Amino acid sequence: MPKIMLKKKIKIILLEDIKDRGQAGDIVTVSDGYARNFLFPQGKAALATPDSEDRALRSQQASAQTAEQDLTKLQTQAKKLDGTELTLTAKVKEGSEIYGSITPLVIAKELNKQAGTSLKAKDIALDQPITTLGSTDIVAHLSPEVQINLRLTIEPDTEAQEKTDDSE
């Protein structure tokens, strides 16, 4: 007669975010084998004891309070920046086509310089790089919960245009 093995479940505290399981500090129940063979050796989780559960709960409350304060600051900053018009200049080829393209990295750097933010390229939602003159509405994410709408205008670089006209 074959042996029937029951999967034993144990409570653990996640030490880092794990997809489909939870975020760092969460107390979750997982199979014994998953915890012993994967999570514990890689330092991604610790066994949940009554003492460690209390510590994790206090830590979660403190981080929730800090996150709430950060969210309030970001919402205030978003109110100031929402609807901002950002103007960039670019060298022009023919008509309204520009040399190269305006990427999220360029937009983030310029916005950081002009508005004093600390955005990264991944925070700028842009389907594809901008390659023509004109205005475009873009969205910047200050955090997953806070976003701002910006108006980006690409104008011809008149200094570069004058230099090419003089050399001819």
C-alpha positions in Angstrom: 0.0 0.0 0.0 1.5 3.4 -1.0 2.3 5.9 1.6 0.3 9.1 1.5 2.3 12.1 2.4 0.5 15.1 3.7 2.0 18.5 3.0 2.8 20.2 6.2 2.2 24.0 6.3 4.3 26.4 8.4 4.0 30.1 9.2 6.9 32.2 8.0 7.8 35.9 8.0 8.9 37.2 4.5 12.2 39.1 4.6 11.7 40.4 1.1 8.9 40.8 -1.5 8.0 37.5 -3.1 5.7 37.3 -6.1 2.4 35.6 -5.4 3.3 35.3 -1.7 3.5 38.7 -0.2 5.7 41.6 0.8 8.6 41.9 3.2 7.3 41.7 6.8 4.1 39.7 5.9 3.3 36.6 7.9 2.2 33.9 5.5 1.6 30.1 5.5 3.6 28.0 3.0 4.4 24.4 2.6 7.2 23.0 4.7 9.3 22.0 1.7 9.1 25.4 0.0 10.2 27.1 3.1 13.1 24.7 4.0 14.3 24.1 0.4 13.9 27.6 -1.1 13.0 30.5 1.2 15.2 29.8 4.2 18.5 28.9 2.4 18.2 32.0 0.2 17.4 34.3 3.2 14.0 35.3 1.9 12.1 34.2 5.0 12.4 33.3 8.7 10.3 31.0 10.8 7.5 32.8 12.5 7.7 32.5 16.3 5.4 34.4 18.6 8.2 36.8 19.4 9.2 37.4 15.8 5.5 37.8 14.8 5.2 40.6 17.4 8.3 42.3 16.0 7.1 41.9 12.4 3.7 43.4 13.4 5.3 46.4 15.1 7.7 46.9 12.1 4.7 46.8 9.7 2.9 49.4 11.7 5.9 51.7 11.7 6.5 51.2 8.0 2.8 51.9 7.3 3.0 55.1 9.2 6.1 56.2 7.3 4.6 55.1 3.9 1.5 57.3 4.7 3.7 60.3 5.4 5.7 59.7 2.2 2.4 59.4 0.3 1.2 62.7 1.7 4.4 64.4 0.6 4.2 63.0 -2.9 0.6 64.0 -3.2 1.5 67.6 -2.3 4.4 67.5 -4.8 2.0 66.1 -7.4 -0.5 69.0 -6.9 2.4 71.5 -7.6 3.6 69.6 -10.7 0.4 68.4 -12.2 -0.2 70.2 -15.5 3.4 71.5 -15.7 4.6 72.4 -19.2 8.0 71.2 -20.0 9.9 72.5 -23.1 12.8 70.8 -24.7 14.8 71.9 -27.8 16.1 69.5 -30.5 18.0 69.8 -33.7 15.7 69.5 -36.7 16.3 67.4 -39.9 13.6 68.2 -42.4 10.1 69.6 -41.6 9.2 68.6 -38.1 11.4 65.5 -37.7 14.2 65.8 -35.2 17.7 64.2 -35.0 17.6 61.3 -32.6 14.7 61.1 -30.3 13.4 62.3 -26.9 13.4 59.3 -24.6 12.0 58.9 -21.0 15.6 59.4 -19.7 15.9 62.8 -21.4 12.5 63.8 -20.0 13.2 62.6 -16.5 16.6 64.5 -16.4 15.0 67.7 -17.6 12.1 67.5 -15.2 14.5 66.8 -12.3 16.5 69.8 -13.3 13.6 72.2 -13.8 11.3 71.0 -11.0 13.7 69.5 -8.4 12.1 66.0 -8.6 14.0 62.7 -8.4 12.3 60.8 -11.2 13.9 58.0 -13.1 13.3 57.1 -16.8 11.1 54.1 -15.7 8.8 56.6 -14.0 7.9 58.3 -17.3 5.1 56.6 -19.2 5.9 57.0 -22.9 4.8 54.4 -25.5 7.6 55.2 -27.9 10.4 57.9 -28.1 9.3 61.2 -29.5 10.8 61.9 -32.9 8.9 65.0 -34.1 8.4 68.6 -33.0 5.2 69.6 -31.2 3.4 69.0 -28.0 2.7 65.7 -26.3 0.8 64.8 -23.1 2.8 62.4 -20.9 2.3 60.8 -17.5 4.9 60.6 -14.8 4.6 58.3 -11.8 6.0 59.7 -8.6 5.0 56.4 -6.9 2.6 53.6 -7.8 -0.3 55.5 -6.2 0.7 59.0 -7.4 0.9 60.2 -10.9 1.1 63.6 -12.7 0.1 64.8 -16.1 2.7 66.9 -18.0 2.6 68.7 -21.3 5.9 68.2 -23.2 6.7 70.6 -26.0 9.6 69.9 -28.4 10.8 73.1 -30.2 13.5 73.5 -32.8 17.0 74.4 -31.5 17.4 77.8 -33.0 21.1 78.1 -32.0 22.0 74.9 -33.9 19.9 76.0 -36.9 21.7 79.4 -37.0 25.1 77.7 -37.0 24.2 75.5 -39.9 22.8 78.5 -41.8 26.1 80.5 -41.2 28.3 77.6 -42.4 26.5 77.4 -45.8 
